[in-house]
Amino acid sequence: MTQLSSRRQVPRWRDLEPFLRPRPLERDVVRRRLARCLSVDDVERLARRRVPGAVWDYVAGGSDSEIAMRRNRDAFDRVELRPTAFSQVAEPELATTLLGRPAAAPIALAPTGYTRLGHHTGERAVAAAAERAGLPYTLSTYATTSITDVARAAPGGRNWFQVYLMKDRAVTGAHLDEARAQGFEALVLTIDTTVTGMKRKDKLNGFAIPPQLTARTMAGMARHPRWVADILTTEPLSFATFPAGSEYARWGMSNQLREQQIRPADVTWLRERWDGPVVVKGVQSVGDAVAAVDAGADAIVLSNHGGRQLDRAPVPLELLPQVVEAVSGRTEVWLDSGVRSGGDVVAAVALGATGVMVGRAYLYGLMVGGERGVTHVLDLLAEEMRRAMCMLGTPTIADLTPEHARLRDR
Ligand SMILES: Cc1cc2nc3c(=O)[nH]c(=O)nc-3n(C[C@H](O)[C@H](O)[C@H](O)COP(=O)(O)O)c2cc1C
């Protein structure tokens, strides 16, 4: 038997030195923070520490028992990506077409209400980051920044406006007028919010309309003095797409003000009043998908609102193939709810989606580092998509087909 032996020697500095070089200290705190985040999950963990517990619950939570929210993630975790290894590509191209116009990737930023709660720069920062990334941004009816201010923050961006139809159609009409005047491209009509989902933690925290903050909620805020100082020293939080000082600006989110019975005729109503594309968001069945398209929708978004509305609602990723089959070629089919990585985006597109919307992922970035945090999240998603497409052997978005992804039973 051969004896394997290696010659011993005294350690020499010149051999060790290349491995012991300390990383240069990054003085910029935000950059240092973001450099430690190699995934959206990392960003999420850090975000949780940056905001008061009640704010965290509002953003990260779901409705009722959070079953739909958990199932959204579970579906993405069950995805198996299937490479064609002999045809791997070096530099895949993420660019695609969304609503007939070029986009840097099949991703749009979803509408989120009360965005400035997570970071005082709020919607402006998100819109600016989306513009820089070459992706559409959707401003919520319940935004904390006005339509005009968002247009100023991202003048060259693809800005979309999400419509919650108000009982008083004149109020919705005013939104449309302002969005048109500010060069917004598309409307996104959300149809899944006849009543606001029950988010138990928000209720216990006193995050309601009107707000009734509990002592515990206030104490939680006091533990985040930087967040409190930022909120108190910047413009007061309000529903800023509505006229300042109006009852809408104060109580905009109230079920009483919002239309509670949305019908296909409402899609047609919007179609007739808007020159650009109309997207219907919150579609959760094949029947509603067909009805939305028949009523004139240019795209539909399969969505259970990130598990924040009807608990146990269908999971968009699971519903996708049936809907694509039913309306294929007549409209773009998008999905959201649970997208946290570039691999998730690749899976959704492979299974037939034109694109995805992301909600919480960018909000977590915003909490960690304002506009730079959002950019970091969008960069992570793009890098992960690129790596996955390299290994899958799909040079372009159009090459992603159902043969590249399947949902495992477990
Ligand atoms: C904090 C928060 C606020 C939201 N507000 C709105 C809203 O005002 N209008 C709307 O259509 N959807 C709203 N949504 C739902 C998102 O547009 C999107 O459907 C959802 O976040 C997608 O799931 P994800 O967060 O897992 O990506 C909100 C979501 C969150 C997390």
The ligand as a MOL file (V3000), in Angstrom:
LIG
                    3D

  0  0  0     0  0            999 V3000
M  V30 BEGIN CTAB
M  V30 COUNTS 31 33 0 0 0
M  V30 BEGIN ATOM
M  V30 1 C -48.6420 46.4830 1.6610 0
M  V30 2 C -49.4400 46.1140 0.4470 0
M  V30 3 C -50.3890 46.9960 -0.0400 0
M  V30 4 C -51.1260 46.6620 -1.1890 0
M  V30 5 N -52.0090 47.5710 -1.7090 0
M  V30 6 C -52.6310 47.3020 -2.8840 0
M  V30 7 C -53.4460 48.2860 -3.5110 0
M  V30 8 O -53.5890 49.3990 -3.0220 0
M  V30 9 N -54.0530 47.9560 -4.6750 0
M  V30 10 C -53.9050 46.7130 -5.2670 0
M  V30 11 O -54.4730 46.4610 -6.3280 0
M  V30 12 N -53.1170 45.7710 -4.6880 0
M  V30 13 C -52.4800 46.0460 -3.5370 0
M  V30 14 N -51.6460 45.1000 -2.9770 0
M  V30 15 C -51.4650 43.7990 -3.6560 0
M  V30 16 C -50.3200 43.8880 -4.6450 0
M  V30 17 O -50.6200 44.7150 -5.7190 0
M  V30 18 C -49.9610 42.5050 -5.1970 0
M  V30 19 O -51.1190 41.8990 -5.7190 0
M  V30 20 C -49.3500 41.5980 -4.1380 0
M  V30 21 O -48.4910 42.3130 -3.2950 0
M  V30 22 C -48.5810 40.4690 -4.8230 0
M  V30 23 O -48.0690 39.5790 -3.8960 0
M  V30 24 P -46.5750 39.6530 -3.3100 0
M  V30 25 O -46.5850 40.7340 -2.2970 0
M  V30 26 O -46.3860 38.3230 -2.7150 0
M  V30 27 O -45.6530 39.9530 -4.4720 0
M  V30 28 C -50.9140 45.4150 -1.8230 0
M  V30 29 C -49.9480 44.5290 -1.3210 0
M  V30 30 C -49.2190 44.8760 -0.1950 0
M  V30 31 C -48.1600 43.9280 0.2990 0
M  V30 END ATOM
M  V30 BEGIN BOND
M  V30 1 1 1 2
M  V30 2 1 2 3
M  V30 3 2 2 30
M  V30 4 2 3 4
M  V30 5 1 4 5
M  V30 6 1 4 28
M  V30 7 2 5 6
M  V30 8 1 6 7
M  V30 9 1 6 13
M  V30 10 2 7 8
M  V30 11 1 7 9
M  V30 12 1 9 10
M  V30 13 2 10 11
M  V30 14 1 10 12
M  V30 15 2 12 13
M  V30 16 1 13 14
M  V30 17 1 14 15
M  V30 18 1 14 28
M  V30 19 1 15 16
M  V30 20 1 16 17
M  V30 21 1 16 18
M  V30 22 1 18 19
M  V30 23 1 18 20
M  V30 24 1 20 21
M  V30 25 1 20 22
M  V30 26 1 22 23
M  V30 27 1 23 24
M  V30 28 2 24 25
M  V30 29 1 24 26
M  V30 30 1 24 27
M  V30 31 2 28 29
M  V30 32 1 29 30
M  V30 33 1 30 31
M  V30 END BOND
M  V30 END CTAB
M  END
